[in-house]
């Protein structure tokens, strides 16, 4: 299977650079469950109409941290760090480093008065860095910038601090938002619960690798980035009981889906902490997830391959063409689609 099989041409004008005024004001494209039905253009605010009684909708409650730090060397040279995850040492982080001259061990970076960093080691663009401040977590919150995806291509704003975050974000650790969840509001979720849905929280700290392009021609040769996840005993039990009863498991976003599939053994979701580099593309046999709410993804991306694995490559690529023709908004701040699992083997 070739990476080029998942290519499409997207007009620049369809890339959503700003969030809509209302979270649930986005459009929603529903793919048919089988060949007898047609694509349906809906709205996210009507999502409760897609709920089936007994559904379990799984949401990722990770919280995006302001992980982008802009500073300078004592010489004045600009430096940018993107914090990836903390190490097991106090105030030491693994980060991506970017500077005019290569960073090296011992380099000092100043972000503001009283908030500095020193490079411990470097391997390519990955650096180990110690952050120095009276209160490092508070310094990150005060001086860090929201790590907007590269295709948004603008400085982050005060609005992004709220809108590039789900309303149920709880656990700090992500450097990219679980974007399907951005559409949900407390009011919409209450309507969905009235229609028979139950919401279950899991956590996967989304890393920047979610935006990294596939660099190989053959999909089978791609190696995924690794991310940390947590599934509680209660969440696993609720999901497994619903699955055993024949009720539908709906993943809100590809991060929720990847977490559930990575943690599944013989069709049962295992509770606990873990790390996953699971790569899902057509031919994958799903163990847990029956349907997916997701945004529209980049051409040739692993996320587009994942959606194609669930709903079928040809139907998904056809839906993307329909979305382009109908001027749907794409990517993180864009519109959404709802797909159900089909048998593609």
Helices and strands as residue ranges (DSSP letters): G 3-6, G 12-14, G 23-25, E 27-30, E 40-43, G 44-50, E 56-60, E 62-64, E 68-72, E 78-86, E 92-99, E 108-112, E 115-123, E 126-132, H 136-143, H 158-163, E 171-174, G 179-183, H 186-194, E 198-204, G 208-211, G 219-221, E 227-231, H 233-244, E 249-252, H 254-262, E 264-265, E 268-269, E 272-276, E 291-295, H 302-311, H 313-325, E 336-340
